[in-house]
Amino acid sequence: MVVTLSEKNVIFNAARDGVLRTLENCLGNIPREQVAQLVAARVNGATPLVMACRNGHLDVAKYLVLNCKANLEQTGSVTFDGETIEGAPPLWCAAAAGHFEIVTLLVGHGANVNSTTKTNSTPLRAACFDGHFHIVRYLISKGADLEIANRHGHSCLMIACYKGHYEIAKYLISLRADVNRKSIKGNTALHDCAESGSLEIMKLLLSHNARMEVDCYGMTPILAAAVTGHNHIVEYLLRNIDISIQEQIDALELLGATYLDKKRDLYTAAEMWSKALRLRGKHDLPKQPRNSPIAAFEGAEEVRTEEELVDCMTNPDAMRMQALLVRERILGPAHPDTSYFIRYRGAVYADAGDIPRCIMLWTYALDMQQAMLEPLSLMTQSSLMSFAELFACILTREIPADAPDTVPALLSIIERALKELKAGVEHIKSGNYESERDPIYLHRTLVITLHLACLLARCQPDKHTRESMFNLMRTLYRLVKVSLRWQGFPLNVRGRNGATALHLSVCSETTIHSRHAPFPAVDLAKLLLAVGADPTAADNMGNSPLHTAALNRHYNPQIFRILISGGAHYDQRNKRGKTFTDLLLTSHTNTSYWHRESSKNMSLKCMAATVVKREGLHRVDPLIPEELRQFVDIH
């Protein structure tokens, strides 16, 4: 017997809200097979038992386990503190939420104490995260493995340290948890204490022979404390741990940069830098001059003496440049904070109306990210999206500033976006990528690139020189034609569901910034067609760009005319056998004009192709060339 959606919703809602009587009335007098289907059914990604355990409804959980024989290892999607956890078993949900009686119920009836979510988080790690000490002790007493780490290599001890749960950390250490275990990125529990400011746990770790290790960014715990602004951790380590003079200097200089940018405390920043300069002088460790000044920092150089520091303090802007220089020298371009604070400083300049300075800093940060980060990184996407928002504000005059010549600046960013797309395609081609994540990131980067191109296409004609128009067309040509050969087939830059750039340009859902919603983009679609975009290209559902335009919420005949004049076929059919006019009929009213147009303008070639396909002749006649077969297939 197939259960209905309404039945699933009733059971799910009753379990979620703790209404036991509804469950008893609905499930008490139906066949066991139907009960099994209902208690296993997912609504909004979760099952009734998962939601009952998440929300702490003990009586409901008991009923589902004892009376309905619900599978204790079923998983679902749940939300904690605004974050969606995928693949969470009931025991994980109860442990994370601190529902001890439900935890004992599930374990007592055979739930796996080491079951994991999609990110490999165990119920024990969930309890450690939120500080549920009684659940931690119980799970370990029932065989929970305290060394199972999540997909980032982050152990139960590490998360207890990061969240500052002293008693849990002390208990785990008493059970010989590995105090020197490293995550995938090389950080240890000491790093977690340093980043969160948990001094007492740090002392506990050090008393149990925790070592001051270096992570993949070259960061030791004292540098991690300096970057996050925990002065008490830095001072403790300076007084009690044998740390090299150079590392002491680096910690003080980074701490100064943190005080200036995160805490906006110029005087404490200067005090930290002054201490570092005195240490340098005492141990003859002068700063080495840069090989060449950084144009984005307007040629600023780091101060080398206390006299230069005093002079610099009279100019807050110069002090901010010092913070950027310090981070880049010590952390290096690969560390996220280096590019983040360059971007932050650029945003401050944009808010003050200094757009050219903002663009210089953001471009420098973007170049740094593209050189150091893996393709399709979220940080790189964020930088490109910030540019799209900035240029949208400039072009809509939301920024009343003396903006630079927009066209060349925008073109240079589109070129960088195209570089990211190409690197992303090559990354996917290599096979060394995350199958779920990276195609999504490729789609997002393609959409951001199209936003930038759309803004450029919408620039007034007098903004374009002959050279800039040529560069725009060349860039769009590369976007349309960029392809690599992968396993013998052309691999084009396509977005979600196989959408081409032309599909996305005519789709209203392409919009990713609500204040500047340029899609469907008439100007961009024209340019893409002009540089050779294929108006008959099909996505994974067999939809052409014309099909996609027909499915938009708002009726836009201008888009239809542009696509048809560019070579789109009225009679092209998708995988469901639907034409453009068929989809219009279901999506919009007053479509009789397009029915008349399709009948009036149907070419003899298209009519012949329809007959050939209907009869299947193109598949049996070996004399028909492949190009003609493809033409027939779309009809």
Secondary structure as GFF3:
##gff-version 3
##sequence-region A 1 635
A	DSSP	alpha_helix	5	17	.	.	.	ID=ss1
A	DSSP	alpha_helix	20	27	.	.	.	ID=ss2
A	DSSP	alpha_helix	32	40	.	.	.	ID=ss3
A	DSSP	alpha_helix	48	55	.	.	.	ID=ss4
A	DSSP	alpha_helix	58	62	.	.	.	ID=ss5
A	DSSP	pi_helix	63	67	.	.	.	ID=ss6
A	DSSP	beta_strand	76	80	.	.	.	ID=ss7
A	DSSP	beta_strand	83	88	.	.	.	ID=ss8
A	DSSP	alpha_helix	90	97	.	.	.	ID=ss9
A	DSSP	alpha_helix	100	108	.	.	.	ID=ss10
A	DSSP	alpha_helix	123	130	.	.	.	ID=ss11
A	DSSP	alpha_helix	133	141	.	.	.	ID=ss12
A	DSSP	alpha_helix	156	163	.	.	.	ID=ss13
A	DSSP	alpha_helix	166	174	.	.	.	ID=ss14
A	DSSP	alpha_helix	189	196	.	.	.	ID=ss15
A	DSSP	alpha_helix	199	207	.	.	.	ID=ss16
A	DSSP	alpha_helix	221	228	.	.	.	ID=ss17
A	DSSP	alpha_helix	231	240	.	.	.	ID=ss18
A	DSSP	alpha_helix	245	261	.	.	.	ID=ss19
A	DSSP	alpha_helix	266	282	.	.	.	ID=ss20
A	DSSP	three_ten_helix	295	297	.	.	.	ID=ss21
A	DSSP	alpha_helix	306	312	.	.	.	ID=ss22
A	DSSP	alpha_helix	316	331	.	.	.	ID=ss23
A	DSSP	alpha_helix	336	351	.	.	.	ID=ss24
A	DSSP	alpha_helix	355	372	.	.	.	ID=ss25
A	DSSP	alpha_helix	378	395	.	.	.	ID=ss26
A	DSSP	alpha_helix	406	430	.	.	.	ID=ss27
A	DSSP	alpha_helix	437	457	.	.	.	ID=ss28
A	DSSP	three_ten_helix	461	463	.	.	.	ID=ss29
A	DSSP	alpha_helix	466	481	.	.	.	ID=ss30
A	DSSP	beta_strand	483	486	.	.	.	ID=ss31
A	DSSP	beta_strand	489	492	.	.	.	ID=ss32
A	DSSP	three_ten_helix	496	498	.	.	.	ID=ss33
A	DSSP	alpha_helix	501	505	.	.	.	ID=ss34
A	DSSP	three_ten_helix	508	510	.	.	.	ID=ss35
A	DSSP	alpha_helix	522	530	.	.	.	ID=ss36
A	DSSP	alpha_helix	545	550	.	.	.	ID=ss37
A	DSSP	alpha_helix	557	565	.	.	.	ID=ss38
A	DSSP	alpha_helix	580	587	.	.	.	ID=ss39
A	DSSP	alpha_helix	592	600	.	.	.	ID=ss40
A	DSSP	alpha_helix	604	615	.	.	.	ID=ss41
A	DSSP	alpha_helix	617	620	.	.	.	ID=ss42
A	DSSP	alpha_helix	626	633	.	.	.	ID=ss43
###
